[in-house]
Amino acid sequence: MGVETRYMRGDTWTINGHTGYKLQLTKNGSLRVSSNAAAGNVAVYFGLRGWIIHADSSTEEFTSGTPSTFITIPVGQQDTDYVDRSGNYTPSQKVMVATDAVKVIVYIKFGTGSWIQTTGIFITEQIGAAQLDSNQWTITLNTYRYYDSDENLTYGEWRWGYTLNSCIDGFSWSVAAAVIGKRLLLGVGK
């Protein structure tokens, strides 16, 4: 099983009819920021949803239909600068074809409020996979939480692109088995 680190870049492209920031093996692109706020002194949560996107633009979700929380910043955490924070998520195994790509969207939630879709929409290239593997992802975001007592607002922000470490580590996919002569070889994405 080949395992990749895919960085959330600041440059965009359109793959299989879907537009988003690039999710690739190298860092690059402009610095991007997603900023939200909510009333009260509350915890901040980051969650993820993900889809396989097919060549005809149709999608198949590999998350549960609602964002899966992978980072929690508790009440009382007052950041003075952006901080790299990481959490884990394991996608379900999904059958793919060579022209498929993977799309993930980062969400934010304040306290017991509803999930909010951030501007962080990320798409791979057509990766040539026959399967998205059910391998644990470690997702790192460059985050910021601050409570302003004068405004009674909690701010939650995160950044990606440029040389930042916002990424998915443990991204794993396999290619189709191929018969060569009498040998069966299973190719693995790397």
ChimeraX attribute file (.defattr): number of C-alpha atoms within 10 A of each C-alpha:
attribute: neighborCount
match mode: 1-to-1
recipient: residues
	/A:1	14
	/A:2	13
	/A:3	17
	/A:4	17
	/A:5	19
	/A:6	22
	/A:7	26
	/A:8	32
	/A:9	31
	/A:10	24
	/A:11	18
	/A:12	16
	/A:13	15
	/A:14	13
	/A:15	22
	/A:16	18
	/A:17	12
	/A:18	18
	/A:19	14
	/A:20	21
	/A:21	24
	/A:22	27
	/A:23	26
	/A:24	19
	/A:25	16
	/A:26	14
	/A:27	22
	/A:28	18
	/A:29	17
	/A:30	14
	/A:31	14
	/A:32	18
	/A:33	16
	/A:34	16
	/A:35	14
	/A:36	15
	/A:37	17
	/A:38	17
	/A:39	14
	/A:40	16
	/A:41	19
	/A:42	24
	/A:43	21
	/A:44	26
	/A:45	20
	/A:46	26
	/A:47	21
	/A:48	20
	/A:49	21
	/A:50	24
	/A:51	19
	/A:52	23
	/A:53	24
	/A:54	21
	/A:55	17
	/A:56	10
	/A:57	12
	/A:58	12
	/A:59	18
	/A:60	14
	/A:61	17
	/A:62	19
	/A:63	17
	/A:64	12
	/A:65	9
	/A:66	12
	/A:67	20
	/A:68	19
	/A:69	18
	/A:70	18
	/A:71	21
	/A:72	17
	/A:73	18
	/A:74	14
	/A:75	15
	/A:76	12
	/A:77	14
	/A:78	15
	/A:79	12
	/A:80	9
	/A:81	10
	/A:82	14
	/A:83	15
	/A:84	14
	/A:85	17
	/A:86	18
	/A:87	16
	/A:88	17
	/A:89	20
	/A:90	16
	/A:91	21
	/A:92	14
	/A:93	13
	/A:94	16
	/A:95	13
	/A:96	23
	/A:97	18
	/A:98	15
	/A:99	17
	/A:100	25
	/A:101	24
	/A:102	23
	/A:103	25
	/A:104	21
	/A:105	18
	/A:106	23
	/A:107	22
	/A:108	26
	/A:109	24
	/A:110	24
	/A:111	17
	/A:112	10
	/A:113	11
	/A:114	10
	/A:115	17
	/A:116	15
	/A:117	18
	/A:118	18
	/A:119	15
	/A:120	20
	/A:121	21
	/A:122	25
	/A:123	28
	/A:124	24
	/A:125	17
	/A:126	17
	/A:127	17
	/A:128	17
	/A:129	22
	/A:130	21
	/A:131	20
	/A:132	23
	/A:133	21
	/A:134	17
	/A:135	18
	/A:136	16
	/A:137	22
	/A:138	17
	/A:139	23
	/A:140	23
	/A:141	24
	/A:142	19
	/A:143	24
	/A:144	22
	/A:145	25
	/A:146	22
	/A:147	23
	/A:148	13
	/A:149	10
	/A:150	6
	/A:151	9
	/A:152	13
	/A:153	16
	/A:154	23
	/A:155	22
	/A:156	23
	/A:157	20
	/A:158	23
	/A:159	24
	/A:160	27
	/A:161	22
	/A:162	17
	/A:163	15
	/A:164	20
	/A:165	20
	/A:166	24
	/A:167	26
	/A:168	24
	/A:169	18
	/A:170	21
	/A:171	23
	/A:172	23
	/A:173	26
	/A:174	22
	/A:175	19
	/A:176	16
	/A:177	12
	/A:178	11
	/A:179	10
	/A:180	8
	/A:181	6
	/A:182	6
	/A:183	8
	/A:184	10
	/A:185	11
	/A:186	12
	/A:187	16
	/A:188	17
	/A:189	18
	/A:190	13
